[in-house]
Amino acid sequence: MNTKDKILTTSRLYFNQQGYGSPTLYELSQEIGISRGNLTYYFKTKEELLEALVQQMWQEYQAGQIKATQFPSWNIIKKSIRVLHELQEAYAFIFFDQQIFQQPSVQEILQKIESDSIKTQMSMFSFSIQIGNMKKEPTPGNYHNICKAIWMSAFYWQVSKKYQPERTGNWEDIMWSLLYPHFTQKGRDAFVARFGSAYVTSLGIPLETFEKDVVDF
């Protein structure tokens, strides 16, 4: 590993542990095992280092998406979101630090990731309609809103696990709950054949479980 790559890898891990705001360039250089002067030869400021890490994250996202979208199937959405979740773990300091969110370069990349993810989902919806596994869009914009809901639930799933680590289930249950009502009979048959009928009825907590707690308005 060359010096620049060592700086990027060690800084990413250190920021994940200590946060982005606290460490100084000197502390980073000590963690990396090089002099401060050697560090600033590659990155004059911490902001330049952040920019390089953000661009590295984007490149890793693109590489992951290429692998995830090779073959058209519902696994594309799952694999695509898995790429996001892996990035959220690898670059936790970017996703869980409000200070980082305010950086224009970070906002730009996150917007690009969101836009690309939704575009991937919409392409999958269109393909599924063509092969008869999904119904035509019931109202204009409905499927785009579902894609946004899938994205937001996936994006904040990792965040929710931070404050509720005992959370049960998984993100995919939410995705299938949003999509299943829009499958054709052919699509539902294929889904049941793939996952089993028991899975269809275990995607979440049934409404009747809450009915006893409903207040009579």
Contacts in CASP RR format, 6 or more apart in sequence:
PFRMAT RR
TARGET T0000
AUTHOR 0000-0000-0000
METHOD contacts of the structure
MODEL  1
MNTKDKILTTSRLYFNQQGYGSPTLYELSQEIGISRGNLTYYFKTKEELL
EALVQQMWQEYQAGQIKATQFPSWNIIKKSIRVLHELQEAYAFIFFDQQI
FQQPSVQEILQKIESDSIKTQMSMFSFSIQIGNMKKEPTPGNYHNICKAI
WMSAFYWQVSKKYQPERTGNWEDIMWSLLYPHFTQKGRDAFVARFGSAYV
TSLGIPLETFEKDVVDF
1 9 0 8 1.000
3 34 0 8 1.000
3 38 0 8 1.000
3 42 0 8 1.000
4 42 0 8 1.000
6 32 0 8 1.000
6 34 0 8 1.000
7 28 0 8 1.000
7 32 0 8 1.000
7 34 0 8 1.000
7 39 0 8 1.000
7 42 0 8 1.000
7 43 0 8 1.000
7 49 0 8 1.000
8 49 0 8 1.000
8 52 0 8 1.000
8 53 0 8 1.000
8 56 0 8 1.000
10 28 0 8 1.000
10 31 0 8 1.000
10 32 0 8 1.000
11 28 0 8 1.000
11 31 0 8 1.000
11 32 0 8 1.000
11 49 0 8 1.000
11 53 0 8 1.000
12 53 0 8 1.000
12 90 0 8 1.000
12 91 0 8 1.000
12 93 0 8 1.000
14 23 0 8 1.000
14 28 0 8 1.000
14 31 0 8 1.000
15 23 0 8 1.000
15 53 0 8 1.000
15 93 0 8 1.000
16 91 0 8 1.000
16 92 0 8 1.000
16 93 0 8 1.000
19 93 0 8 1.000
19 97 0 8 1.000
20 46 0 8 1.000
20 50 0 8 1.000
20 93 0 8 1.000
20 97 0 8 1.000
20 99 0 8 1.000
20 100 0 8 1.000
21 46 0 8 1.000
21 97 0 8 1.000
21 99 0 8 1.000
23 31 0 8 1.000
23 46 0 8 1.000
25 36 0 8 1.000
25 39 0 8 1.000
25 40 0 8 1.000
25 45 0 8 1.000
25 46 0 8 1.000
26 36 0 8 1.000
28 39 0 8 1.000
28 46 0 8 1.000
28 49 0 8 1.000
29 35 0 8 1.000
29 36 0 8 1.000
29 37 0 8 1.000
29 38 0 8 1.000
29 39 0 8 1.000
32 39 0 8 1.000
43 49 0 8 1.000
43 52 0 8 1.000
47 103 0 8 1.000
50 100 0 8 1.000
50 103 0 8 1.000
50 105 0 8 1.000
50 106 0 8 1.000
51 105 0 8 1.000
53 91 0 8 1.000
53 94 0 8 1.000
54 94 0 8 1.000
54 103 0 8 1.000
54 105 0 8 1.000
54 106 0 8 1.000
54 109 0 8 1.000
55 109 0 8 1.000
57 87 0 8 1.000
57 90 0 8 1.000
57 91 0 8 1.000
57 94 0 8 1.000
57 109 0 8 1.000
58 109 0 8 1.000
58 112 0 8 1.000
58 113 0 8 1.000
60 87 0 8 1.000
60 90 0 8 1.000
61 83 0 8 1.000
61 84 0 8 1.000
61 87 0 8 1.000
61 113 0 8 1.000
61 116 0 8 1.000
64 83 0 8 1.000
65 80 0 8 1.000
65 83 0 8 1.000
65 116 0 8 1.000
65 120 0 8 1.000
67 79 0 8 1.000
68 76 0 8 1.000
68 79 0 8 1.000
68 80 0 8 1.000
68 82 0 8 1.000
68 83 0 8 1.000
69 76 0 8 1.000
69 79 0 8 1.000
69 80 0 8 1.000
69 120 0 8 1.000
72 124 0 8 1.000
72 127 0 8 1.000
74 124 0 8 1.000
74 128 0 8 1.000
76 120 0 8 1.000
76 124 0 8 1.000
77 120 0 8 1.000
77 121 0 8 1.000
77 124 0 8 1.000
77 150 0 8 1.000
77 175 0 8 1.000
78 172 0 8 1.000
78 175 0 8 1.000
80 117 0 8 1.000
80 120 0 8 1.000
80 121 0 8 1.000
81 117 0 8 1.000
81 150 0 8 1.000
81 154 0 8 1.000
81 171 0 8 1.000
81 175 0 8 1.000
84 113 0 8 1.000
84 117 0 8 1.000
84 154 0 8 1.000
84 155 0 8 1.000
85 154 0 8 1.000
85 157 0 8 1.000
85 158 0 8 1.000
85 171 0 8 1.000
87 95 0 8 1.000
88 95 0 8 1.000
88 158 0 8 1.000
89 158 0 8 1.000
93 100 0 8 1.000
94 100 0 8 1.000
94 106 0 8 1.000
95 158 0 8 1.000
95 159 0 8 1.000
96 159 0 8 1.000
96 162 0 8 1.000
100 106 0 8 1.000
101 107 0 8 1.000
101 110 0 8 1.000
114 151 0 8 1.000
114 155 0 8 1.000
117 151 0 8 1.000
117 154 0 8 1.000
118 144 0 8 1.000
118 147 0 8 1.000
118 148 0 8 1.000
118 151 0 8 1.000
121 147 0 8 1.000
121 150 0 8 1.000
121 151 0 8 1.000
122 143 0 8 1.000
122 144 0 8 1.000
122 147 0 8 1.000
125 134 0 8 1.000
125 143 0 8 1.000
125 147 0 8 1.000
128 134 0 8 1.000
128 187 0 8 1.000
129 135 0 8 1.000
129 136 0 8 1.000
129 137 0 8 1.000
132 184 0 8 1.000
132 186 0 8 1.000
132 187 0 8 1.000
133 183 0 8 1.000
133 184 0 8 1.000
133 186 0 8 1.000
133 187 0 8 1.000
133 190 0 8 1.000
134 179 0 8 1.000
134 182 0 8 1.000
134 183 0 8 1.000
134 184 0 8 1.000
134 187 0 8 1.000
135 182 0 8 1.000
135 183 0 8 1.000
135 184 0 8 1.000
137 143 0 8 1.000
138 182 0 8 1.000
143 182 0 8 1.000
146 178 0 8 1.000
146 179 0 8 1.000
146 182 0 8 1.000
149 178 0 8 1.000
150 174 0 8 1.000
150 175 0 8 1.000
150 178 0 8 1.000
153 171 0 8 1.000
153 174 0 8 1.000
153 175 0 8 1.000
153 178 0 8 1.000
154 171 0 8 1.000
154 175 0 8 1.000
157 171 0 8 1.000
157 174 0 8 1.000
160 167 0 8 1.000
161 167 0 8 1.000
169 204 0 8 1.000
173 203 0 8 1.000
173 204 0 8 1.000
176 191 0 8 1.000
176 203 0 8 1.000
177 203 0 8 1.000
177 204 0 8 1.000
180 188 0 8 1.000
180 191 0 8 1.000
180 200 0 8 1.000
180 203 0 8 1.000
183 191 0 8 1.000
191 200 0 8 1.000
192 200 0 8 1.000
END
